[in-house]
Amino acid sequence: MGASEGKALRGELPREEQGRWQVERDRTRPLDILRAQEEGRLDGLLPLRHERMAASPFAYYRGCAAVMAADLATLPVTGLRVQACGDAHIANFGGFRSPESRLVFDIVDFDETLPGPWEWDVMRLAASVEIAGRQRGFGPEWCGRTVRATVASYRKAMREFAHHSALDVWRRFVDVDDTLRGMQKKLKGADRRHIAAQLELAYSKDSARAFKKLVRTEGGVPRMRFDPPEIVPLDRFFPGERAIELREALERLLDGYRASLPEQHRRLFDEYRFLDGAMKVVGVGSVGLRAWVAAFVDRQTGEPLVLQMKQARASVLEPYCGASRCGNHGERVVRGQLLMQAASDRFLGWSRTAPTGEGQRDYYARQFWNQKMSIDLDHAGAQLIAAIAELCGWVLARAHARTGDRGAIAAYLGKSDAFDSAIADFACAYAQQNEADYQVFLREMRGAKAR
């Protein structure tokens, strides 16, 4: 398909018709979807998952990728597919260190990645900007203007990429230092200080700092800290012989992970010696899934390395987009990340536990802290958040242009703001839907506590 076919799609699905949403009050289907998602999670962590989701409408939205996927599946789309993120909300974009040691800005969460409609990622990002703006009290004018600018950033970037070669598109990335320092010149004092603080924090978030946070030394032996429910080391997760079995299981998981690495990265990994591991609670939507952190030291110098191994399950897009071609969901996450990101972690890999009475589980692994950076949406100013939202739109377009028909998508979007306005209307309506669903969720939580 090309530009002419993409433009012709406007006749089948006018841009003005994209994302029309009718708000439903007091619906219970989201609760059913969330309950289904909790099957197989660690029961003891489910109250923490509920608590985190109950913190705000935006926190609830972060935990409801499956709910939104089900909603989006009821809407018409152009039929143009890309490697979709599946959970492209504004908090899932951030900075990290590239293999070349540059701090880059990109999508940072790929748990739900799968080939799917390009529109769904745009709608999830747009709605997240609207919901985050409402939560901060920025008002409807700011929300509407910022969502339209975010979508316009996506549209204009896609049109730009349509006129570049594939190699040019794959080379493009956002350098955090250059971009944020450029933003600082246009922002007010508080936002300039916020950027400076976040950059300083990012450069300090490395394996050495993660190791210091997670590991203590007892009798000269390094062990993971015990800080439940956030961190539970192997020897505290199960007692006695079961703890030894758990360590052996984690070592087998690491062996499988090693086998997934390209040869040059496998050789790099072999330079490190495994010390200890722990269960580590992460995120909002992932709470209750198994996530391990593993501490290593360089065999020559003793310099630390901390890896995170996170359980991967079927994408929330799968019921509507088809099953992944990957036999391992950890592999699905890794391959999707490599397709969408401009630069990815050298330690990115996957593994699978051996079958047990509870069945086998898939995992993907990456560095735990790799100069990761995010904008604090609870404290950053309106001007800074608006600028970051536009940057997210550009990055999402770049990711989609790498794997989709960028010419057809660009031709469909066109030069006008018709699509921008339609998605802004959708974001406003879906923010209302999210608020209504959030209130139902809170009532369910209060009822459960009463029982």
C-alpha positions as CSV (number, residue, x, y, z in Angstrom):
1,M,0.0,0.0,0.0
2,G,1.2,3.5,-0.6
3,A,0.2,7.2,-0.4
4,S,-2.7,7.0,-2.8
5,E,-4.2,4.0,-1.0
6,G,-3.7,5.7,2.4
7,K,-5.5,8.8,1.2
8,A,-8.3,6.6,-0.2
9,L,-8.9,5.2,3.3
10,R,-10.3,8.6,4.3
11,G,-13.4,7.6,2.2
12,E,-13.8,4.4,4.2
13,L,-13.1,5.9,7.6
14,P,-13.2,9.7,7.6
15,R,-10.6,11.2,9.9
16,E,-13.4,13.1,11.7
17,E,-15.0,9.8,12.6
18,Q,-12.0,8.4,14.3
19,G,-12.3,7.5,18.0
20,R,-15.9,8.5,18.6
21,W,-16.8,7.4,22.1
22,Q,-20.0,7.4,24.0
23,V,-19.5,7.4,27.8
24,E,-21.1,4.6,29.8
25,R,-21.8,5.1,33.5
26,D,-21.7,2.4,36.2
27,R,-20.4,-0.3,33.9
28,T,-18.9,-3.4,35.5
29,R,-17.2,-5.0,32.5
30,P,-13.8,-3.4,33.4
31,L,-14.0,-5.1,36.8
32,D,-14.4,-8.4,35.1
33,I,-11.4,-7.7,32.8
34,L,-9.3,-6.7,35.8
35,R,-10.3,-9.9,37.8
36,A,-9.4,-12.0,34.8
37,Q,-6.0,-10.3,34.6
38,E,-5.3,-11.2,38.3
39,E,-5.6,-14.9,37.7
40,G,-2.1,-16.4,38.2
41,R,-0.7,-13.4,40.0
42,L,0.7,-13.6,43.6
43,D,-2.4,-13.3,45.8
44,G,-0.4,-11.6,48.6
45,L,0.4,-8.6,46.2
46,L,-3.1,-8.0,44.9
47,P,-4.1,-5.6,47.7
48,L,-1.0,-3.6,46.8
49,R,-2.0,-3.6,43.1
50,H,-5.5,-2.3,44.1
51,E,-4.0,0.3,46.4
52,R,-1.8,1.7,43.7
53,M,-4.6,1.8,41.2
54,A,-6.8,3.5,43.6
55,A,-4.4,6.4,44.2
56,S,-5.8,8.5,41.3
57,P,-7.7,8.3,38.0
58,F,-4.3,8.3,36.2
59,A,-3.0,5.5,38.3
60,Y,-6.1,3.5,37.6
61,Y,-5.7,4.2,33.9
62,R,-2.1,2.9,34.0
63,G,-3.4,-0.4,35.3
64,C,-6.2,-0.7,32.8
65,A,-4.4,-1.3,29.5
66,A,-6.6,-4.5,29.0
67,V,-9.8,-2.5,29.6
68,M,-8.8,0.1,27.1
69,A,-7.8,-2.5,24.5
70,A,-11.3,-4.1,24.8
71,D,-12.8,-0.6,24.3
72,L,-10.6,0.3,21.4
73,A,-11.5,-3.0,19.7
74,T,-15.1,-1.8,19.4
75,L,-14.0,1.2,17.2
76,P,-13.4,1.2,13.5
77,V,-9.8,1.5,12.2
78,T,-8.0,2.0,8.9
79,G,-6.6,-1.5,8.9
80,L,-3.0,-0.3,8.7
81,R,-0.9,-2.2,11.2
82,V,2.4,-1.4,13.0
83,Q,4.3,-3.0,15.8
84,A,2.1,-1.4,18.5
85,C,3.3,-0.7,22.0
86,G,-0.1,-1.6,23.5
87,D,0.3,0.7,26.5
88,A,1.7,3.9,25.1
89,H,0.6,6.3,27.9
90,I,2.7,9.3,28.7
91,A,4.4,7.8,31.8
92,N,5.7,4.9,29.6
93,F,8.1,7.3,27.8
94,G,11.4,8.3,29.3
95,G,15.1,8.5,29.2
96,F,17.8,5.8,29.4
97,R,21.4,5.2,28.4
98,S,22.0,3.8,25.0
99,P,24.7,1.3,24.3
100,E,26.8,4.2,23.0
101,S,26.3,5.8,26.5
102,R,24.1,8.6,25.2
103,L,21.0,9.5,27.2
104,V,18.1,9.0,24.8
105,F,14.3,9.5,25.1
106,D,12.0,6.8,23.9
107,I,9.2,4.4,24.7
108,V,10.3,2.4,27.8
109,D,7.6,-0.2,28.4
110,F,6.8,-3.0,26.0
111,D,4.9,-5.6,28.1
112,E,1.9,-5.4,25.8
113,T,3.7,-5.0,22.4
114,L,2.1,-6.8,19.4
115,P,1.4,-6.0,15.8
116,G,-1.9,-4.0,15.8
117,P,-3.6,-0.8,14.6
118,W,-1.5,2.3,14.8
119,E,-4.5,4.3,16.0
120,W,-4.7,2.5,19.3
121,D,-1.3,3.7,20.5
122,V,-2.2,7.2,19.5
123,M,-5.5,7.1,21.3
124,R,-3.9,5.6,24.5
125,L,-1.3,8.4,24.5
126,A,-3.8,11.1,23.8
127,A,-6.2,9.9,26.6
128,S,-3.3,9.7,29.1
129,V,-2.3,13.3,28.4
130,E,-5.9,14.4,29.0
131,I,-6.2,12.4,32.2
132,A,-2.9,13.6,33.5
133,G,-3.8,17.2,32.8
134,R,-7.1,16.9,34.6
135,Q,-5.5,15.3,37.6
136,R,-3.1,18.3,37.8
137,G,-6.0,20.7,37.5
138,F,-4.7,22.3,34.3
139,G,-8.2,22.9,33.0
140,P,-10.1,21.9,29.7
141,E,-8.4,24.5,27.6
142,W,-4.9,23.2,28.4
143,C,-6.0,19.6,28.0
144,G,-7.6,20.1,24.6
145,R,-4.7,22.2,23.3
146,T,-2.1,19.9,24.6
147,V,-3.8,16.7,23.3
148,R,-4.2,18.3,19.9
149,A,-0.5,19.3,19.9
150,T,0.5,15.8,20.9
151,V,-1.4,14.2,18.0
152,A,-0.3,16.9,15.6
153,S,3.3,16.1,16.6
154,Y,2.6,12.5,15.7
155,R,1.0,13.4,12.4
156,K,3.7,15.9,11.3
157,A,6.5,13.5,12.2
158,M,4.8,10.7,10.2
159,R,4.6,13.0,7.2
160,E,8.3,13.8,7.6
161,F,9.3,10.1,7.9
162,A,7.2,9.3,4.8
163,H,9.8,11.4,2.8
164,H,12.8,9.7,4.3
165,S,14.4,6.4,3.5
166,A,14.0,3.5,5.9
167,L,17.6,3.7,6.9
168,D,17.1,7.4,7.8
169,V,14.1,6.6,9.9
170,W,15.9,3.8,11.8
171,R,18.7,6.2,12.5
172,R,16.6,8.9,14.2
173,F,16.6,9.2,18.0
174,V,16.0,11.9,20.6
175,D,19.1,12.9,22.5
176,V,17.9,13.9,26.0
177,D,20.7,16.3,26.8
178,D,20.3,18.3,23.6
179,T,16.5,18.2,23.7
180,L,15.8,19.0,27.4
181,R,18.6,21.6,27.6
182,G,17.0,23.2,24.6
183,M,13.6,23.2,26.4
184,Q,15.1,24.8,29.4
185,K,15.7,28.0,27.5
186,K,12.0,28.3,26.8
187,L,10.7,27.2,30.2
188,K,10.1,29.1,33.5
189,G,12.4,28.7,36.5
190,A,10.7,25.9,38.3
191,D,10.5,23.7,35.1
192,R,14.2,24.5,34.3
193,R,15.1,23.4,37.8
194,H,13.0,20.3,37.4
195,I,14.8,19.3,34.2
196,A,18.2,19.9,35.8
197,A,17.3,17.8,38.8
198,Q,15.9,14.9,36.6
199,L,19.0,14.9,34.5
200,E,21.3,14.8,37.5
201,L,19.2,12.0,39.0
202,A,19.2,10.0,35.7
203,Y,23.0,10.1,35.5
204,S,23.3,8.8,39.0
205,K,20.9,5.9,38.4
206,D,23.2,3.1,37.4
207,S,24.0,-0.4,38.6
208,A,26.3,0.9,41.3
209,R,23.5,2.9,42.9
210,A,21.0,0.0,42.3
211,F,23.4,-2.4,44.0
212,K,23.9,-0.1,47.0
213,K,20.1,0.2,47.3
214,L,19.3,-3.5,47.0
215,V,22.3,-5.3,48.5
216,R,23.7,-5.4,52.0
217,T,26.8,-7.2,53.3
218,E,26.6,-9.7,56.2
219,G,29.8,-11.3,57.4
220,G,31.5,-10.3,54.2
221,V,28.8,-12.0,52.1
222,P,26.6,-9.8,49.9
223,R,22.8,-10.5,50.3
224,M,19.7,-8.8,48.9
225,R,18.0,-6.6,51.4
226,F,14.7,-7.6,53.0
227,D,12.2,-4.8,52.6
228,P,8.7,-6.4,52.2
229,P,6.6,-6.3,50.1
230,E,8.9,-4.2,47.8
231,I,12.0,-6.5,48.1
232,V,12.0,-10.1,49.3
233,P,15.3,-12.0,48.9
234,L,15.4,-15.6,47.9
235,D,16.3,-16.9,51.3
236,R,13.3,-15.0,52.8
237,F,10.8,-15.9,50.0
238,F,10.9,-19.6,51.0
239,P,12.6,-21.1,54.1
240,G,15.3,-23.8,54.2
241,E,15.6,-26.2,51.3
242,R,12.9,-24.5,49.3
243,A,15.1,-21.3,49.3
244,I,17.9,-23.4,47.8
245,E,15.6,-24.8,45.2
246,L,14.4,-21.3,44.4
247,R,18.0,-20.1,43.9
248,E,18.7,-23.0,41.6
249,A,15.5,-22.2,39.6
250,L,16.6,-18.6,39.2
251,E,20.1,-19.7,38.1
252,R,18.4,-22.0,35.5
253,L,16.3,-19.0,34.4
254,L,19.5,-17.0,34.0
255,D,21.0,-19.9,31.9
256,G,18.0,-19.7,29.6
257,Y,18.4,-15.9,29.4
258,R,22.1,-16.2,28.5
259,A,21.2,-18.5,25.6
260,S,18.9,-15.9,24.2
261,L,21.6,-13.2,24.0
262,P,23.5,-12.5,20.7
263,E,27.0,-14.0,20.9
264,Q,28.8,-10.7,21.6
265,H,26.4,-9.9,24.4
266,R,26.7,-13.4,25.8
267,R,30.4,-12.9,26.1
268,L,29.8,-9.7,27.9
269,F,27.3,-11.3,30.3
270,D,29.9,-14.1,31.0
271,E,32.2,-11.5,32.5
272,Y,29.9,-11.2,35.5
273,R,29.3,-13.5,38.5
274,F,25.9,-14.0,40.0
275,L,25.6,-13.2,43.7
276,D,22.0,-13.2,44.9
277,G,18.4,-12.4,43.8
278,A,15.1,-11.1,45.2
279,M,11.5,-10.6,44.3
280,K,11.0,-6.9,43.4
281,V,7.5,-5.2,43.1
282,V,7.4,-2.9,40.1
283,G,5.0,-0.6,38.4
284,V,1.2,-0.4,38.7
285,G,-0.2,-2.8,36.1
286,S,2.6,-5.3,36.8
287,V,2.0,-5.7,40.5
288,G,1.4,-9.4,41.4
289,L,3.4,-10.7,38.4
290,R,6.7,-12.2,39.2
291,A,9.6,-9.8,38.9
292,W,13.1,-10.7,40.0
293,V,16.2,-8.6,40.5
294,A,19.6,-10.4,40.2
295,A,22.9,-8.9,41.5
296,F,26.2,-9.6,39.8
297,V,29.8,-8.4,40.0
298,D,32.4,-8.1,37.3
299,R,34.8,-11.0,37.7
300,Q,37.8,-8.8,37.2
301,T,37.0,-5.6,39.0
302,G,34.1,-6.3,41.3
303,E,32.0,-3.6,39.7
304,P,28.3,-4.3,40.1
305,L,25.5,-5.1,37.6
306,V,21.9,-5.5,38.5
307,L,19.4,-7.2,36.1
308,Q,15.6,-7.3,36.3
309,M,13.8,-10.4,35.1
310,K,10.1,-9.6,34.7
311,Q,7.3,-12.1,34.0
312,A,5.7,-11.7,30.6
313,R,2.2,-12.9,29.7
314,A,0.0,-12.6,26.7
315,S,-0.4,-9.1,25.4
316,V,-3.7,-7.3,26.2
317,L,-4.0,-6.8,22.4
318,E,-3.9,-10.5,21.6
319,P,-7.7,-11.2,21.9
320,Y,-8.3,-8.6,19.2
321,C,-5.1,-8.8,17.1
322,G,-4.2,-12.4,17.1
323,A,-1.6,-14.5,19.0
324,S,2.1,-13.6,18.9
325,R,4.3,-15.5,16.5
326,C,6.8,-15.8,19.3
327,G,6.6,-19.0,21.3
328,N,7.8,-17.1,24.4
329,H,6.1,-13.9,25.6
330,G,9.4,-12.7,26.9
331,E,10.8,-13.0,23.4
332,R,7.7,-11.2,22.1
333,V,8.5,-8.2,24.4
334,V,12.2,-8.2,23.5
335,R,11.6,-8.4,19.7
336,G,8.9,-5.7,19.9
337,Q,11.2,-3.5,21.8
338,L,14.0,-3.9,19.3
339,L,11.7,-3.0,16.5
340,M,10.3,0.1,18.2
341,Q,13.2,1.6,20.1
342,A,16.0,3.6,18.5
343,A,18.6,2.1,20.9
344,S,18.1,-0.9,23.2
345,D,19.9,-2.4,26.2
346,R,22.8,-4.8,25.5
347,F,21.5,-7.0,28.2
348,L,18.0,-7.4,26.7
349,G,17.0,-11.1,26.6
350,W,14.4,-13.6,27.5
351,S,13.9,-17.0,29.3
352,R,11.4,-19.5,30.5
353,T,11.0,-21.4,33.7
354,A,10.9,-25.2,33.6
355,P,7.4,-26.8,33.8
356,T,6.2,-27.2,37.4
357,G,3.0,-28.0,39.2
358,E,2.0,-24.4,38.4
359,G,3.2,-24.6,34.8
360,Q,5.9,-22.6,33.1
361,R,6.4,-18.9,33.0
362,D,8.0,-16.6,30.4
363,Y,10.4,-13.8,31.4
364,Y,12.3,-11.0,29.8
365,A,15.4,-9.4,31.3
366,R,17.1,-6.0,31.1
367,Q,19.3,-3.8,33.3
368,F,17.5,-2.7,36.4
369,W,18.8,0.9,36.3
370,N,20.4,2.2,33.2
371,Q,20.4,5.9,33.8
372,K,16.6,5.8,33.6
373,M,14.9,9.2,33.6
374,S,11.2,10.2,33.7
375,I,9.4,13.5,34.1
376,D,7.5,13.7,37.4
377,L,4.0,14.2,36.2
378,D,2.8,15.1,39.7
379,H,5.2,18.1,40.1
380,A,6.4,19.3,36.6
381,G,4.8,22.4,35.3
382,A,2.1,22.6,32.7
383,Q,4.5,24.0,30.1
384,L,7.0,21.2,30.6
385,I,4.4,18.4,30.5
386,A,3.0,19.9,27.3
387,A,6.5,19.8,25.7
388,I,7.1,16.3,26.8
389,A,3.7,15.2,25.4
390,E,4.6,16.6,22.0
391,L,8.0,14.7,22.2
392,C,6.1,11.5,23.0
393,G,4.0,12.1,19.8
394,W,7.2,12.4,17.7
395,V,8.8,9.3,19.3
396,L,5.6,7.2,18.8
397,A,5.5,8.2,15.1
398,R,9.1,7.2,14.7
399,A,8.4,3.8,16.3
400,H,5.4,3.2,14.0
401,A,7.3,4.4,10.9
402,R,9.9,1.7,11.5
403,T,7.4,-1.1,11.2
404,G,4.4,0.2,9.4
405,D,3.5,1.7,6.0
406,R,4.6,5.2,6.9
407,G,3.6,6.6,3.5
408,A,0.0,5.3,3.8
409,I,-0.4,6.4,7.4
410,A,1.0,9.9,6.5
411,A,-1.3,10.2,3.5
412,Y,-4.3,9.2,5.6
413,L,-3.4,11.8,8.3
414,G,-2.9,14.5,5.7
415,K,-1.9,18.2,6.4
416,S,-5.1,19.4,8.1
417,D,-5.9,19.0,11.8
418,A,-9.0,16.9,11.2
419,F,-7.4,13.8,12.9
420,D,-5.9,15.9,15.7
421,S,-9.3,17.3,16.6
422,A,-11.1,14.0,16.4
423,I,-8.6,12.3,18.8
424,A,-8.8,15.3,21.1
425,D,-12.5,14.8,21.3
426,F,-12.0,11.1,21.9
427,A,-9.4,11.8,24.7
428,C,-11.9,14.1,26.4
429,A,-14.7,11.5,26.3
430,Y,-12.4,8.6,27.3
431,A,-11.1,10.6,30.3
432,Q,-14.7,10.9,31.4
433,Q,-15.1,7.1,30.9
434,N,-12.0,6.4,32.9
435,E,-13.2,8.6,35.7
436,A,-16.6,6.8,35.7
437,D,-14.8,3.4,35.7
438,Y,-12.5,4.6,38.5
439,Q,-15.4,5.4,40.7
440,V,-16.9,2.0,40.2
441,F,-13.5,0.5,41.0
442,L,-13.3,2.5,44.3
443,R,-16.9,1.4,45.3
444,E,-15.9,-2.2,44.6
445,M,-12.8,-1.8,46.8
446,R,-14.8,-0.3,49.6
447,G,-17.4,-3.1,49.3
448,A,-14.7,-5.7,49.4
449,K,-13.2,-4.2,52.6
450,A,-16.6,-4.1,54.2
451,R,-17.1,-7.8,53.5
